[in-house]
């Protein structure tokens, strides 16, 4: 199964928010759909998107944004 189902779910949420006059939320969901589409496209090409998060207090790398450790 591909990750494109997420775009359908986000679209449903965006449409529901617009019908409920939650226009700011609907606009944010539009942005989320664009980000999701790019990440889905790039993950299907084997690319990892994101920047490493540097925890300066601990002095180490605490994680990677946009990377699933379980994949």
C-alpha positions as CSV (number, residue, x, y, z in Angstrom):
1,X,0.0,0.0,0.0
2,X,1.3,3.4,-0.8
3,X,1.2,6.5,1.4
4,X,-1.1,8.4,-1.0
5,X,-4.1,7.5,1.1
6,X,-2.9,10.2,3.5
7,X,-3.7,12.8,0.8
8,X,-7.3,11.5,0.6
9,X,-7.7,11.8,4.4
10,X,-6.2,15.3,4.4
11,X,-8.5,16.3,1.5
12,X,-11.5,15.1,3.5
13,X,-10.4,17.0,6.5
14,X,-9.8,20.2,4.5
15,X,-13.3,19.9,2.9
16,X,-15.0,19.3,6.2
17,X,-13.1,22.3,7.8
18,X,-14.2,24.5,4.9
19,X,-17.9,23.4,5.2
20,X,-17.7,24.2,9.0
21,X,-16.4,27.7,8.2
22,X,-13.0,26.8,9.7
23,X,-11.3,28.7,6.8
24,X,-7.9,29.2,8.5
25,X,-7.7,25.4,9.3
26,X,-8.7,24.6,5.7
27,X,-5.9,26.8,4.5
28,X,-3.4,25.1,6.8
29,X,-4.5,21.7,5.6
30,X,-3.9,22.9,2.0
31,X,-0.3,23.6,3.0
32,X,-0.1,20.2,4.8
33,X,-1.3,18.5,1.6
34,X,1.5,20.1,-0.4
35,X,4.1,19.0,2.1
36,X,2.7,15.5,2.2
37,X,2.7,15.2,-1.6
38,X,6.3,16.3,-1.8
39,X,7.4,13.9,1.0
40,X,5.4,11.0,-0.5
41,X,7.0,11.7,-3.9
42,X,10.5,11.9,-2.5
43,X,10.1,8.8,-0.2
44,X,9.0,6.8,-3.2
45,X,12.3,7.8,-4.9
46,X,14.3,6.7,-1.8
47,X,15.1,10.2,-0.6
48,X,14.9,11.3,3.0
49,X,13.6,14.7,3.7
50,X,14.4,16.7,6.7
51,X,17.1,18.3,8.8
52,X,18.9,16.8,11.8
53,X,17.9,18.3,15.1
54,X,20.9,19.2,17.1
55,X,20.3,19.2,20.9
56,X,23.0,21.7,22.0
57,X,22.3,21.1,25.7
58,X,22.9,17.4,25.5
59,X,25.6,17.8,22.8
60,X,24.2,15.2,20.5
61,X,21.9,14.7,17.6
62,X,18.5,13.9,19.1
63,X,16.5,12.9,15.9
64,X,15.8,13.6,12.3
65,X,12.8,15.6,11.2
66,X,10.9,13.8,8.4
67,X,12.6,10.5,8.9
68,X,10.8,7.4,10.2
69,X,13.1,5.3,12.3
70,X,11.0,2.2,11.7
71,X,11.2,2.2,8.0
